[in-house]
Amino acid sequence: MSVLTRLFPLWAILVSASAIRWPGPFLALSPAITPLLAFVMFTMGVTLTVADFRRIARRPAPVLAGIVLHYTIMPLAAWLVARMLGLPPALRVGMILVGSVSSGTASNVMIYLARGDVALSVSISTLSTLVGIVATPLLTRLYVSADVAVDTWALLRSIVELVALPVVGGLAVNMLAHRAVRRIEPALPLVAMIAIMAIIGSIVASVRPSLAFAGPIVLLAVMLHNGMGLLGGYWGGRLLRLDESACRTLAIEVGMQNSGLAATLGRLYFGPLAALPGAIFSIWHNISGSALSAWWAGRPVRDTAPRSS
């Protein structure tokens, strides 16, 4: 990852501050949010290969453990935090959307820095994205209270359009034009980061009038949610008797979310305020994930249980 992409949290904070100070240009980007997110998912698909799916087949148990922990801990934690803090319906829905989406796109690099199991990380990220096509709308329907209307089929349709089709399209491009993709692949993280920052800026600008009362409580909710995911992933791996490298991997894969997707879905179906938790989570989980990776990078993995190849 280049120096520019490593500093994503800083850029996201600066973009958010700019959106608050000068909302006009960012509001003009609102119609582009959906295609920008689809493009980000396409760049993820371009990095996938058939070998990624073979890894899942070769060592399914830790991958399935990561998926189960991810889709169990994160939506439940979001619901608990929202109830505990008494969040209003729009913010509560936004939190649950964050908890119900797939793992974050930056997790693989952070797991590499944390001395985790990168092959396991790629496998979990891949399967998590595919499972999320169905799991996200169903979990949202399950955890959102009955007084908030949730169009499950519309959510499913949007996720197919925003996730499934772009990822499959990217995978197809990689298979058909592999050499060309390898030449441009180093630039893809930076391009995806710019697209995500544009999404964050547009969402922050759209909720600018509500930030004074909603911003601090949402930041607290996001920090608690993310922390529960990181701890739950790590100690869930420990309870399953996985090695230290795999536990570090599960911590980051569970705790980091595809919050850009959550923010986009919140804005599309529940209003601008429902997008705020996703926008703030996008900033915070990169800060916490980077800090945790740096801390683990200085602590060697001592146990010798076999790792995925």
N, C-alpha and C positions, 0 to 999 in steps of 0.2 A: 504494500500500500504506500503511495507517495506521501510526502510530507503534507501536501494540501489535504488529502483525504483523511489523514490521521488527525487533523485539526478540525474535523467536522463539527464537534460540539461548539467550538469557538465561532465558526462561520454561522452555525444555526442560531446562536445567541445574537450575533451581530445582525443577521437577517431579520430575526424577530423584533429586535429593537428598531431597526429601520422601518419595518412594517407598521409599528406603533407610531413612529414619528411621521412617516410619509406614507400613509396607507394607499393613496391613489394608484400608483404604479402596480402595487401588489394586488389590489382589487381587480385591476384590468386583466390579471392572469387567471381569474376564477374560472372562465370557460375552458382553460387549458389543464385544469387539475386532473380530470379523468384521463385524457390522453397521456399526460406526463407520467401518471402512475402506471399505466399500461406499458409505457416505454421502459420504465424501471424494471418491471417484471420481465419484459422482453430481454433486457440486458442480463438478467439472472438466467433466463433460459439459454442464452447464447453460451454461457459458461458451463452448462451441463453437458455431460457425455453419457454414453451407454454404460461406461465403467462405473459411473455413480450409482446406477440402479443395480449393477452386479454386486457392488459392495453391500447393498441392503440384503440381497439374497444370501451372500456368504456369511454374514454375521447379523441375523435379524434380531436377536434378543435385546442387545443394548439399544438398538435403533427403536424398537417397539417400546422399550422402557422410556426412552426420551419422549416419544410421541404421547404416551399415556400420561406421563408426568406433566407435559406441557399443556395438554388439553384438559387436564384435571385441575392442576394447581392454579393456572392463570385466570380462567373465568371465575372460579370459586373465590380466589383472592380479590378479584375486582369487585365482585358482588359484596363480599364482606367489608371491604374498605369503604365502598359507596354507602352501605348501610350504617357503618360505624360513624362516618363523618356526616351523615344526613344530607347527602348531595341531592340537589333537585333532579327531577326526572331526566332532563336533557343531558346533564353531566353524568348521571348514573348510567344511562344508555351508552354514552361515549366511553366510560370506563369498561363496561362489559364488552363492547366491541374490541377495545384494545386487548382484553383478556382472551378473546375468542379467535383472534387471527393467528396465522402461522408465525414461526420464529423469525427474528430479524435478519435482514440481508447482510449485515456487517458482522454477524456472529463468527463466521469462519475465520476471519483474520484475527479477531480478538482471541479466539481459542488457540490459534497458532502461537500468538504472543504469550498466552498463559500456560504454555507447555501442555496443552490438552491434546486430544485425539482428533486431528483434523479430518481424517477419513470418516470417523464416526460423525463429526459435525456436519460434513457435507451430506452424508446419508440422512441424518435427521432433518436438516434444512429442506432437502429435496422431498422427502416423504411428508414432512409437515406441511409444505406448500400444497401438495396434492390432497392430503386429508382435509386441509382447511377449506377446500372448495365446498365440501358438504358440511364439515363440522362447524364452520363459522356461523352460517345462518341458523343451524339447529341449536347451537349453544346460546346464541343471542336470543332466540325465541324462548329457550328454557329459563334463562336468568333474568330477562327483562320482565318487570311486573306486568300484570294483566291490564293495567290502566294505560299502558303505552302500546299503541298499535305497531306491530312488526310484520311487514310483508315478507315472509320467509322466502317465497318463490322469487320475488323481485331481488332480494339480497343474493340468492343463489345465482340468478341470471347475471347480476352485476359482477359477482366473483368469477364466474366463467369468462365473462368478457374482459375483466381487468387482470385476471391471474392465469386461468387455464389456457386460454387461446394465446396470449403473448408468450407464456413459458414454452408451450408446445411449438409455437412459431420460432422462438429463439433456438430451441433444441434442433429443429429441422434445418435452420440456417447453419448451425454449427456442423451438422452432419454433412450437408451438401457443399459447404464452402469452408471447410475446416482451416485451411491454410490462411485464407483471408481473415478469418475470425481471430486466429492467433496473432496476426499483425496488429489488429486494433484492440485486442483484449486489454493491454495495459492501461488504455485510456478509458475503459468502460466504468471503473469505479468512480472516477472523477466526474464523468458525464452523468451517471446515476445520482451522485451526490448533489450536483447542481439542480437536477430535476426535483429531488426531494426538498431541497432548500426553497425552491420556487413554490412547492406545495405548502410548506410550513409558513412561508411569508404570506401567501394568499389567505390561508386560514386564520393566522394571527390578525391580519388586517380586518378580516370580516367580523371577528369577535372583539375588536378593539374597545367598543363601548362597554363590554362586559368584563374586561380584564381586571378592573379595579376591585370588583367584588368576587370574581370567580378565580382569578389567577392564583392567588396564594393557596386557597383550599385545594385547587386542582393539582398544584405542584406538590403539596403534602400528600395527596392521594396517590399521585404517580410514584413518588419516592417510596411510599409504603408498599404499593403494588409491586414495583420492580424488586424491592428488597425481599419480599416474600417469595417471588419467583426464583431469585438467585439462591436463597437459602433452601427453598424447597427442592430445587433441582439438584443441588449438591448433596443434601442429606437424604434425598430420595435415592440417589445413586449409592450412597453409603449403606442404606437399609437393604438395598438389593445386592450388596457385597461386590460392587463394581470397583475396579482399581481407581487410584487417585486421578489418573489422567482422564478416565471416563467421567468421574464425578465432576471434575472441573468443566468438562465439556457439557454435561447436562445442566450445570448451574447457569452457564451463559446461554445455552440453547433454550432453556425454559424461561429465563428472566428477560431475554430480549425479544421484542415483538415486531411484526411488520406493521408498525404504528402508522405509517403513511397510508396503508390500505384502510386501517380503522378510521383514520381521520377523514378519508375520502368517502367511505360508506356513511359515516356519521353525518357529514355535510349533505350528502345526496338524499338520505332518507329521514333524518331527524332534525335537521337544521344546523346552523353554524356553531351553536354552543356545544352540540354533541361532538363536534370535530376537535374541540379544544384539548381534551385529554390525550388524543392521539398526537396532536402537534407537540404538546409539552413532553409526552413520553419519548417522541423522536429525539428530542434534545437530551433529556435526562438519561435514558438508557445507554446512550453513547458515552456520556460522562462516567456513569457508574461502571459500565463494561470496560472502558479504557483503564479506569483506576484499578479495578479488580485484576485485569490482565497484567498491568504493570507490577502489582503486588505479587501475583503468582509467578511472574517471569523470574523473580529473584529467589524463588523457592523450588528447588529441584523436586521432581517426582520420585519418591523414594521406594514405593512398592514395586514389585516386579511382576504383577499379574499381566497376562498377555494383552496386547493392544490390537486394535483393528489395523489391517494393512490397507 
